[in-house]
Amino acid sequence: MPEVSRFFGILIRMYFDEHDPPHFHAIYGDMEAQIAIEPIHLLRGALPTRAISMVIEWAALHQVELMNNWQRLRADQPPIRIPPLG
């Protein structure tokens, strides 16, 4: 499960064998959420309010890179790291 970013204790991962719609996983402690990339929204799971807000903000800033990584993973290529939320 490739890690594409990490910030404020939140891990962002994307998996090689995932199902549509395009999404990523945000992990914070023992909590996990799946976030759709286009449009950006919570698919399933949960994170604390502050953590989910940061994840949504980060995803909005890097939506194009997230979609590129989704396409790379579908083509059996490794994802490219995305800068953390500053």
GROMACS elastic network, one bead per residue, 0.5 to 0.9 nm:
[ bonds ]
;  ai    aj funct       b0    kb
    1    13     6  0.63600   500
    1    14     6  0.62239   500
    1    15     6  0.50650   500
    1    16     6  0.72414   500
    2    12     6  0.86090   500
    2    13     6  0.55872   500
    2    14     6  0.57780   500
    2    15     6  0.63784   500
    2    16     6  0.81175   500
    2    78     6  0.77656   500
    2    79     6  0.71967   500
    3     6     6  0.76604   500
    3    11     6  0.69398   500
    3    12     6  0.57858   500
    3    14     6  0.66437   500
    3    15     6  0.88311   500
    3    79     6  0.83832   500
    3    81     6  0.75859   500
    4    11     6  0.80133   500
    4    12     6  0.56939   500
    4    13     6  0.55483   500
    4    14     6  0.70060   500
    4    66     6  0.89251   500
    4    69     6  0.86762   500
    4    79     6  0.67876   500
    4    80     6  0.65661   500
    4    82     6  0.57505   500
    4    83     6  0.84514   500
    5    10     6  0.83447   500
    5    11     6  0.62250   500
    5    12     6  0.51056   500
    5    13     6  0.72139   500
    5    81     6  0.60037   500
    5    82     6  0.54825   500
    5    83     6  0.63838   500
    5    84     6  0.57808   500
    5    85     6  0.88688   500
    6     9     6  0.67607   500
    6    10     6  0.55561   500
    6    12     6  0.59615   500
    6    13     6  0.88886   500
    6    82     6  0.87592   500
    6    83     6  0.81997   500
    6    84     6  0.58569   500
    6    85     6  0.82574   500
    7    10     6  0.52700   500
    7    11     6  0.68397   500
    7    12     6  0.85043   500
    7    83     6  0.88820   500
    7    84     6  0.53292   500
    7    85     6  0.60661   500
    7    86     6  0.80021   500
    8    11     6  0.86051   500
    8    51     6  0.84275   500
    8    54     6  0.89027   500
    8    84     6  0.87345   500
    8    85     6  0.81726   500
    9    27     6  0.84589   500
    9    28     6  0.62989   500
    9    29     6  0.76775   500
    9    51     6  0.89908   500
   10    26     6  0.65060   500
   10    27     6  0.56066   500
   10    29     6  0.77975   500
   10    51     6  0.74392   500
   10    55     6  0.80975   500
   11    25     6  0.79662   500
   11    26     6  0.56415   500
   11    27     6  0.50533   500
   11    28     6  0.65630   500
   12    24     6  0.68994   500
   12    25     6  0.57168   500
   12    27     6  0.65176   500
   12    55     6  0.86065   500
   13    24     6  0.59586   500
   13    25     6  0.51604   500
   13    26     6  0.65370   500
   13    27     6  0.79725   500
   14    18     6  0.80847   500
   14    23     6  0.75709   500
   14    24     6  0.50466   500
   14    25     6  0.61863   500
   14    69     6  0.81600   500
   14    70     6  0.75941   500
   14    73     6  0.81331   500
   14    79     6  0.80324   500
   15    18     6  0.57346   500
   15    24     6  0.77660   500
   15    25     6  0.84520   500
   15    70     6  0.86723   500
   15    73     6  0.73502   500
   16    70     6  0.85067   500
   16    72     6  0.89719   500
   16    73     6  0.51839   500
   16    74     6  0.66319   500
   16    75     6  0.89190   500
   16    76     6  0.69932   500
   16    77     6  0.86354   500
   16    78     6  0.84561   500
   17    73     6  0.79249   500
   17    74     6  0.75683   500
   18    21     6  0.87746   500
   18    22     6  0.82077   500
   18    23     6  0.84560   500
   18    73     6  0.88711   500
   18    74     6  0.84042   500
   19    22     6  0.74230   500
   19    23     6  0.86373   500
   20    23     6  0.75474   500
   21    36     6  0.67156   500
   21    37     6  0.80561   500
   21    38     6  0.83808   500
   22    35     6  0.85853   500
   22    36     6  0.59147   500
   22    37     6  0.57838   500
   22    38     6  0.72595   500
   22    66     6  0.87788   500
   22    67     6  0.72888   500
   22    70     6  0.64473   500
   22    71     6  0.88340   500
   23    34     6  0.64899   500
   23    35     6  0.52954   500
   23    37     6  0.51052   500
   23    38     6  0.81231   500
   23    40     6  0.86197   500
   23    43     6  0.83189   500
   23    66     6  0.82359   500
   23    67     6  0.84727   500
   23    70     6  0.76355   500
   24    33     6  0.83590   500
   24    34     6  0.56760   500
   24    35     6  0.54471   500
   24    36     6  0.66964   500
   24    37     6  0.73212   500
   24    66     6  0.81091   500
   24    70     6  0.84930   500
   25    32     6  0.68077   500
   25    33     6  0.57104   500
   25    35     6  0.62777   500
   26    31     6  0.83977   500
   26    32     6  0.56575   500
   26    33     6  0.53019   500
   26    34     6  0.63696   500
   26    35     6  0.73550   500
   26    47     6  0.82566   500
   26    52     6  0.84191   500
   26    55     6  0.73245   500
   27    30     6  0.71785   500
   27    31     6  0.58294   500
   27    33     6  0.66047   500
   27    34     6  0.88990   500
   27    47     6  0.79170   500
   28    31     6  0.53219   500
   28    32     6  0.63292   500
   28    33     6  0.87417   500
   28    47     6  0.68992   500
   28    48     6  0.84500   500
   28    51     6  0.75755   500
   29    32     6  0.80720   500
   31    45     6  0.77058   500
   31    46     6  0.65353   500
   31    47     6  0.59063   500
   31    48     6  0.84518   500
   32    44     6  0.85973   500
   32    45     6  0.57718   500
   32    46     6  0.59872   500
   32    47     6  0.63573   500
   33    42     6  0.71110   500
   33    43     6  0.74389   500
   33    44     6  0.57351   500
   33    46     6  0.50366   500
   33    47     6  0.63638   500
   33    52     6  0.84363   500
   34    41     6  0.87041   500
   34    42     6  0.61838   500
   34    43     6  0.53763   500
   34    44     6  0.53567   500
   34    45     6  0.62683   500
   34    46     6  0.82535   500
   35    40     6  0.66410   500
   35    41     6  0.56178   500
   35    43     6  0.54208   500
   35    44     6  0.73855   500
   35    45     6  0.88883   500
   35    55     6  0.86296   500
   35    56     6  0.82127   500
   35    59     6  0.87750   500
   36    39     6  0.64312   500
   36    40     6  0.50866   500
   36    41     6  0.52846   500
   36    42     6  0.62466   500
   36    43     6  0.60751   500
   37    41     6  0.72322   500
   37    59     6  0.73324   500
   37    60     6  0.85923   500
   37    63     6  0.64620   500
   37    64     6  0.89040   500
   37    66     6  0.69345   500
   37    67     6  0.68866   500
   38    41     6  0.78899   500
   38    63     6  0.76354   500
   38    67     6  0.81431   500
   40    56     6  0.70681   500
   40    59     6  0.72139   500
   40    60     6  0.72389   500
   40    63     6  0.82065   500
   41    56     6  0.76030   500
   42    45     6  0.76731   500
   42    46     6  0.81990   500
   42    52     6  0.87407   500
   42    56     6  0.87733   500
   46    49     6  0.87068   500
   46    52     6  0.78867   500
   47    50     6  0.80991   500
   47    51     6  0.60792   500
   47    52     6  0.56018   500
   48    51     6  0.53064   500
   48    52     6  0.61970   500
   48    53     6  0.85953   500
   49    52     6  0.52971   500
   49    53     6  0.61307   500
   49    54     6  0.87293   500
   50    53     6  0.51544   500
   50    54     6  0.63698   500
   50    55     6  0.87688   500
   51    54     6  0.51862   500
   51    55     6  0.62330   500
   51    56     6  0.87016   500
   52    56     6  0.61106   500
   52    57     6  0.85146   500
   53    56     6  0.52255   500
   53    57     6  0.61577   500
   53    58     6  0.85851   500
   54    57     6  0.50596   500
   54    58     6  0.60455   500
   54    59     6  0.85024   500
   54    85     6  0.76167   500
   55    58     6  0.50798   500
   55    59     6  0.60309   500
   55    60     6  0.85870   500
   55    85     6  0.83870   500
   56    59     6  0.50536   500
   56    60     6  0.61667   500
   56    61     6  0.87175   500
   57    60     6  0.52433   500
   57    61     6  0.64840   500
   57    62     6  0.88725   500
   57    85     6  0.81396   500
   58    61     6  0.51943   500
   58    62     6  0.63007   500
   58    63     6  0.83743   500
   58    84     6  0.75045   500
   58    85     6  0.56961   500
   59    62     6  0.50531   500
   59    63     6  0.53897   500
   59    66     6  0.75581   500
   60    63     6  0.53274   500
   60    64     6  0.87700   500
   61    64     6  0.83417   500
   61    65     6  0.89928   500
   61    85     6  0.87631   500
   62    65     6  0.53028   500
   62    66     6  0.61384   500
   62    67     6  0.87498   500
   62    82     6  0.75242   500
   62    83     6  0.85363   500
   63    66     6  0.50713   500
   63    67     6  0.62842   500
   63    68     6  0.86340   500
   64    67     6  0.52096   500
   64    68     6  0.61842   500
   64    69     6  0.86530   500
   65    69     6  0.61267   500
   65    70     6  0.85859   500
   65    80     6  0.81995   500
   65    82     6  0.71855   500
   66    69     6  0.50702   500
   66    70     6  0.61958   500
   66    71     6  0.87184   500
   66    79     6  0.89478   500
   66    82     6  0.81139   500
   67    71     6  0.62887   500
   67    72     6  0.85888   500
   68    71     6  0.51587   500
   68    72     6  0.61465   500
   68    73     6  0.86870   500
   68    79     6  0.82374   500
   68    80     6  0.86495   500
   69    73     6  0.60986   500
   69    74     6  0.85227   500
   69    77     6  0.86372   500
   69    78     6  0.78760   500
   69    80     6  0.64552   500
   69    81     6  0.88250   500
   70    73     6  0.52727   500
   70    74     6  0.63078   500
   70    75     6  0.87984   500
   70    79     6  0.76919   500
   71    74     6  0.50414   500
   71    75     6  0.63377   500
   71    76     6  0.88209   500
   71    77     6  0.85582   500
   71    79     6  0.88781   500
   72    75     6  0.50875   500
   72    76     6  0.63982   500
   72    78     6  0.64532   500
   72    79     6  0.61178   500
   72    80     6  0.86136   500
   73    77     6  0.51957   500
   73    78     6  0.60433   500
   73    79     6  0.63026   500
   74    77     6  0.73854   500
   75    78     6  0.87997   500
   79    82     6  0.89874   500
   83    86     6  0.82211   500
